[in-house]
Structures are given as C-alpha cells and as structure tokens.
Amino acid sequence: MFNLPTLAAVVESRGRARALYMFPTKALAQDQCRALRTLIRASDALGFIRTATFDGDTPMDQREQLRDQSHILLTNPDMVHRTILSQHQRWAEVRSVGDESGDCPRVRTDLQWPTARLVRVACRY
C-alpha cells in the first residue's frame, strides 16, 4: 500500500526521507519487513535503502542506530506507546507514518488509530 510511494520518496530525497510503518502485530511487521527487503533487493536503484523492525525484540543497544540509519522502520502500537511517543524529539526525521491496520478493521484495536495520529503529530515537533 505505501511501499512504492515511500521507496520513491527515499530515492528522490537521495536517502534523506524516513518512514515509520505501524502494523497491528510484531509478527506482521517482521513479515512485511522481509517482503520489503525482497522488493528492495530486486532493484539496483533501491539497494541503498535500509529497513528494519523496531519492536520489543530489538536489542536496546541497536535501537538508536536503527532509528538514525534506517530509511523505513516497521513497528507495532506497543513500541509506539512504550518508546516512540515518549521520545518523540528523537524521531523528528520521520516524515511519513503508515498504519497498515486500516485495511483490516477486525484487527484494529481501539488505540491503534489514535496512536498512528499521535505519532504523526509528535514527529512534527
């Protein structure tokens, strides 16, 4: 849904664009990260794009590096609440936030839509 526009933005910005994708579960974020990496490897023009999952399994000593060096981070609402919103100043470079659960209303939690909206607002400041 948002892969092509996001990849285009990263290429057009010469790697300066950053995006955060929020998926309803950690497992779905990890699956989608693998699929996104496959798409990136299929094109020489996209080879410089770095993606990563940012969830509870991400080692603490790697989180800052992933945040600062990844073009696309895939996460879940729990990590958004626990880490990203509380440190929103550190996420100022994130310019695009995608909430994949919008296509799956049965999966969406009551907090998920407001969480995506909060991230969008917090990353502006």
MILO-413292 format. One line per field, with one value per residue: residue number from 1; x, y, z of N, C-alpha, C in turn. Coordinates in steps of 0.1 Angstrom, whole numbers, m for minus. Layout:
BEGIN
nr	NUM,...
neast	X,...
nnorth	Y,...
nup	Z,...
caeast	X,...
canorth	Y,...
caup	Z,...
ceast	X,...
cnorth	Y,...
cup	Z,...
//
This chain:
BEGIN
nr	1,2,3,4,5,6,7,8,9,10,11,12,13,14,15,16,17,18,19,20,21,22,23,24,25,26,27,28,29,30,31,32,33,34,35,36,37,38,39,40,41,42,43,44,45,46,47,48,49,50,51,52,53,54,55,56,57,58,59,60,61,62,63,64,65,66,67,68,69,70,71,72,73,74,75,76,77,78,79,80,81,82,83,84,85,86,87,88,89,90,91,92,93,94,95,96,97,98,99,100,101,102,103,104,105,106,107,108,109,110,111,112,113,114,115,116,117,118,119,120,121,122,123,124,125
neast	8,18,44,56,52,67,93,99,100,122,142,140,147,173,180,174,148,126,107,80,64,35,23,m3,6,36,47,35,47,74,72,64,86,105,94,95,123,129,117,133,158,155,159,184,186,174,190,204,187,178,161,143,130,114,109,98,117,140,173,183,208,209,189,190,208,194,172,183,197,181,160,134,113,97,71,51,20,25,52,53,38,54,80,85,66,72,97,96,110,134,126,123,131,115,92,70,43,29,m1,m9,m30,m55,m67,m77,m101,m110,m88,m78,m71,m87,m70,m52,m56,m57,m31,m15,m21,m12,16,21,17,34,60,64,73
nnorth	m12,14,11,16,45,53,42,56,82,80,75,98,118,113,95,109,109,95,69,55,26,12,m17,m40,m62,m76,m98,m95,m71,m80,m99,m83,m66,m84,m90,m64,m60,m80,m69,m46,m56,m66,m45,m26,2,6,m5,8,14,11,m10,m20,m38,m25,m33,m50,m71,m60,m54,m33,m19,m15,1,30,33,19,36,60,53,38,38,30,20,m6,m12,m17,m10,m12,m7,19,32,26,35,53,75,86,95,114,136,126,114,131,132,115,114,103,83,52,33,2,m13,m2,m14,m37,m39,m56,m63,m41,m22,m4,16,19,35,62,61,61,86,102,97,108,135,140,135,157,177
nup	0,9,1,m25,m29,m7,m11,m35,m25,m8,m26,m43,m25,m21,m1,23,32,57,70,90,96,109,122,131,147,160,147,121,113,111,91,69,67,58,33,21,21,2,m21,m23,m28,m54,m71,m85,m81,m57,m38,m18,3,36,58,88,116,144,174,204,204,194,202,229,226,199,190,188,167,146,144,136,112,95,67,65,90,107,129,158,176,204,207,198,218,241,235,212,213,238,234,214,203,194,171,150,124,110,85,73,81,82,86,87,95,88,67,77,96,116,129,140,169,195,203,182,158,170,180,157,147,168,166,141,146,168,156,141,158
caeast	0,26,58,61,54,78,105,101,104,136,151,140,154,187,182,171,135,125,93,77,52,29,14,m10,13,51,49,32,58,86,69,64,100,112,89,101,137,129,114,144,169,151,162,197,184,169,199,210,176,179,149,144,119,117,99,103,128,151,182,184,220,208,177,194,214,183,163,191,202,171,150,120,112,84,69,37,15,31,65,50,35,65,93,85,59,79,110,93,120,144,121,119,134,104,83,59,38,18,m8,m14,m42,m67,m74,m81,m107,m112,m75,m75,m75,m93,m60,m43,m58,m52,m17,m9,m23,m2,29,22,18,47,72,65,79
canorth	0,26,8,23,59,55,40,67,94,78,77,112,126,108,88,117,106,84,65,46,18,6,m29,m44,m71,m77,m108,m89,m61,m87,m105,m72,m62,m94,m88,m52,m63,m87,m59,m37,m64,m68,m34,m20,16,7,m12,16,16,3,m13,m27,m38,m18,m39,m55,m80,m52,m51,m19,m12,m13,9,43,31,16,48,70,49,31,46,26,12,m12,m13,m20,0,m13,0,33,37,25,41,63,87,91,101,119,145,118,108,143,130,106,123,96,73,44,25,m8,m19,4,m23,m48,m33,m66,m64,m27,m20,9,26,19,47,74,60,65,100,108,96,118,149,141,136,171,186
caup	0,9,m2,m37,m26,3,m18,m44,m17,m3,m38,m47,m15,m20,12,35,37,67,72,100,93,121,119,144,155,158,136,108,109,107,78,60,66,49,19,17,17,m11,m31,m25,m34,m68,m79,m81,m77,m43,m30,m6,13,48,65,100,125,157,183,217,202,190,213,233,221,185,187,183,154,137,143,129,99,86,59,68,102,108,143,163,186,217,207,197,231,251,231,202,217,249,229,200,197,187,159,142,110,104,77,68,90,76,96,78,101,83,57,85,108,127,136,146,183,198,204,171,150,177,181,145,146,177,160,130,152,176,148,135,168
ceast	9,41,63,62,66,91,109,106,118,146,152,147,168,190,179,157,135,110,91,64,47,20,8,m3,28,54,46,42,70,84,70,78,107,107,94,115,138,127,126,156,167,155,176,196,179,179,204,199,177,165,151,131,123,106,106,115,141,160,183,196,219,197,180,199,203,175,170,195,192,163,136,121,98,82,54,33,21,44,63,47,46,77,92,78,66,92,108,103,131,139,117,121,123,94,71,55,27,12,m15,m27,m55,m74,m79,m89,m109,m99,m72,m80,m81,m82,m51,m44,m53,m37,m10,m10,m13,12,31,24,31,59,74,72,92
cnorth	13,23,16,38,62,53,51,79,92,80,91,121,122,102,96,114,94,81,55,39,11,m5,m33,m54,m71,m86,m103,m79,m69,m94,m94,m67,m71,m92,m75,m53,m71,m78,m50,m44,m66,m56,m28,m5,17,1,m5,17,6,2,m21,m28,m32,m22,m43,m64,m72,m49,m36,m12,m10,m3,23,42,28,29,58,66,42,41,43,17,7,m16,m17,m10,0,m5,15,39,37,33,54,76,94,98,108,129,138,113,119,140,121,116,116,84,65,35,14,m14,m13,m5,m35,m44,m43,m67,m51,m27,m6,20,28,32,60,73,65,80,107,108,107,132,150,142,149,180,182
cup	0,5,m14,m35,m17,m3,m27,m36,m12,m15,m42,m37,m13,m6,24,40,47,68,83,97,106,117,132,153,151,147,123,104,105,93,67,57,56,35,13,13,4,m23,m34,m32,m49,m77,m75,m76,m63,m33,m17,5,24,55,78,107,138,167,196,216,198,202,216,227,206,181,182,169,143,134,134,115,90,79,62,80,103,123,146,173,199,218,206,210,241,248,223,207,229,246,216,194,189,173,149,127,103,97,73,78,83,87,87,83,95,73,64,97,119,135,144,160,184,199,192,162,157,179,169,143,155,172,149,136,160,168,141,145,173
//
